[in-house]
Amino acid sequence: MKRTYRFTDGECIVADKARLQQLLTDYTLYLQNYTDIDLESPEYIARGNGFCESKYSENFIESQISKYRQRITDIQQWISLKH
């Protein structure tokens, strides 16, 4: 049965338990990808407007890590609740 859920950051989703499990898996992979980034590596250059002059900011990476950690926590709590 699908229910409406609201993440801590305010975004809403409509999902059943299987979809929550899939999102948990996806978000865990996203988190791993962000935590693996080496900001000193030239592979992580931000590209925009045809320029390749700056790397991703530490603030952006940290905000993404925080976002996905919180979303994982939210989903784990929802899965633990009775449906």
MODELLER restraints for C-alpha pairs under 7 A, 6 or more apart:
rsr = mdl.restraints
at = mdl.atoms
rsr.add(forms.Gaussian(group=physical.xy_distance, feature=features.Distance(at['CA:1:A'], at['CA:16:A']), mean=5.50, stdev=0.5))
rsr.add(forms.Gaussian(group=physical.xy_distance, feature=features.Distance(at['CA:2:A'], at['CA:14:A']), mean=6.19, stdev=0.5))
rsr.add(forms.Gaussian(group=physical.xy_distance, feature=features.Distance(at['CA:2:A'], at['CA:15:A']), mean=4.86, stdev=0.5))
rsr.add(forms.Gaussian(group=physical.xy_distance, feature=features.Distance(at['CA:2:A'], at['CA:16:A']), mean=4.25, stdev=0.5))
rsr.add(forms.Gaussian(group=physical.xy_distance, feature=features.Distance(at['CA:3:A'], at['CA:14:A']), mean=5.41, stdev=0.5))
rsr.add(forms.Gaussian(group=physical.xy_distance, feature=features.Distance(at['CA:3:A'], at['CA:15:A']), mean=5.57, stdev=0.5))
rsr.add(forms.Gaussian(group=physical.xy_distance, feature=features.Distance(at['CA:3:A'], at['CA:16:A']), mean=6.27, stdev=0.5))
rsr.add(forms.Gaussian(group=physical.xy_distance, feature=features.Distance(at['CA:4:A'], at['CA:12:A']), mean=6.79, stdev=0.5))
rsr.add(forms.Gaussian(group=physical.xy_distance, feature=features.Distance(at['CA:4:A'], at['CA:13:A']), mean=5.69, stdev=0.5))
rsr.add(forms.Gaussian(group=physical.xy_distance, feature=features.Distance(at['CA:4:A'], at['CA:14:A']), mean=4.35, stdev=0.5))
rsr.add(forms.Gaussian(group=physical.xy_distance, feature=features.Distance(at['CA:4:A'], at['CA:15:A']), mean=6.54, stdev=0.5))
rsr.add(forms.Gaussian(group=physical.xy_distance, feature=features.Distance(at['CA:5:A'], at['CA:12:A']), mean=5.52, stdev=0.5))
rsr.add(forms.Gaussian(group=physical.xy_distance, feature=features.Distance(at['CA:5:A'], at['CA:13:A']), mean=5.34, stdev=0.5))
rsr.add(forms.Gaussian(group=physical.xy_distance, feature=features.Distance(at['CA:5:A'], at['CA:14:A']), mean=6.18, stdev=0.5))
rsr.add(forms.Gaussian(group=physical.xy_distance, feature=features.Distance(at['CA:6:A'], at['CA:12:A']), mean=4.30, stdev=0.5))
rsr.add(forms.Gaussian(group=physical.xy_distance, feature=features.Distance(at['CA:6:A'], at['CA:13:A']), mean=6.47, stdev=0.5))
rsr.add(forms.Gaussian(group=physical.xy_distance, feature=features.Distance(at['CA:7:A'], at['CA:71:A']), mean=6.44, stdev=0.5))
rsr.add(forms.Gaussian(group=physical.xy_distance, feature=features.Distance(at['CA:7:A'], at['CA:74:A']), mean=6.38, stdev=0.5))
rsr.add(forms.Gaussian(group=physical.xy_distance, feature=features.Distance(at['CA:17:A'], at['CA:79:A']), mean=6.64, stdev=0.5))
rsr.add(forms.Gaussian(group=physical.xy_distance, feature=features.Distance(at['CA:20:A'], at['CA:75:A']), mean=6.46, stdev=0.5))
rsr.add(forms.Gaussian(group=physical.xy_distance, feature=features.Distance(at['CA:24:A'], at['CA:72:A']), mean=5.94, stdev=0.5))
rsr.add(forms.Gaussian(group=physical.xy_distance, feature=features.Distance(at['CA:24:A'], at['CA:75:A']), mean=6.48, stdev=0.5))
rsr.add(forms.Gaussian(group=physical.xy_distance, feature=features.Distance(at['CA:27:A'], at['CA:68:A']), mean=5.99, stdev=0.5))
rsr.add(forms.Gaussian(group=physical.xy_distance, feature=features.Distance(at['CA:27:A'], at['CA:72:A']), mean=6.54, stdev=0.5))
rsr.add(forms.Gaussian(group=physical.xy_distance, feature=features.Distance(at['CA:28:A'], at['CA:72:A']), mean=6.96, stdev=0.5))
rsr.add(forms.Gaussian(group=physical.xy_distance, feature=features.Distance(at['CA:31:A'], at['CA:65:A']), mean=5.79, stdev=0.5))
rsr.add(forms.Gaussian(group=physical.xy_distance, feature=features.Distance(at['CA:31:A'], at['CA:68:A']), mean=5.79, stdev=0.5))
rsr.add(forms.Gaussian(group=physical.xy_distance, feature=features.Distance(at['CA:31:A'], at['CA:69:A']), mean=6.95, stdev=0.5))
rsr.add(forms.Gaussian(group=physical.xy_distance, feature=features.Distance(at['CA:34:A'], at['CA:61:A']), mean=6.47, stdev=0.5))
rsr.add(forms.Gaussian(group=physical.xy_distance, feature=features.Distance(at['CA:34:A'], at['CA:65:A']), mean=6.23, stdev=0.5))
rsr.add(forms.Gaussian(group=physical.xy_distance, feature=features.Distance(at['CA:35:A'], at['CA:65:A']), mean=6.91, stdev=0.5))
rsr.add(forms.Gaussian(group=physical.xy_distance, feature=features.Distance(at['CA:44:A'], at['CA:55:A']), mean=5.90, stdev=0.5))
rsr.add(forms.Gaussian(group=physical.xy_distance, feature=features.Distance(at['CA:44:A'], at['CA:56:A']), mean=6.56, stdev=0.5))
rsr.add(forms.Gaussian(group=physical.xy_distance, feature=features.Distance(at['CA:45:A'], at['CA:52:A']), mean=6.32, stdev=0.5))
rsr.add(forms.Gaussian(group=physical.xy_distance, feature=features.Distance(at['CA:45:A'], at['CA:54:A']), mean=5.80, stdev=0.5))
rsr.add(forms.Gaussian(group=physical.xy_distance, feature=features.Distance(at['CA:45:A'], at['CA:55:A']), mean=4.14, stdev=0.5))
rsr.add(forms.Gaussian(group=physical.xy_distance, feature=features.Distance(at['CA:45:A'], at['CA:56:A']), mean=6.19, stdev=0.5))
rsr.add(forms.Gaussian(group=physical.xy_distance, feature=features.Distance(at['CA:46:A'], at['CA:52:A']), mean=6.15, stdev=0.5))
rsr.add(forms.Gaussian(group=physical.xy_distance, feature=features.Distance(at['CA:46:A'], at['CA:54:A']), mean=5.72, stdev=0.5))
rsr.add(forms.Gaussian(group=physical.xy_distance, feature=features.Distance(at['CA:46:A'], at['CA:55:A']), mean=5.00, stdev=0.5))
rsr.add(forms.Gaussian(group=physical.xy_distance, feature=features.Distance(at['CA:46:A'], at['CA:56:A']), mean=5.37, stdev=0.5))
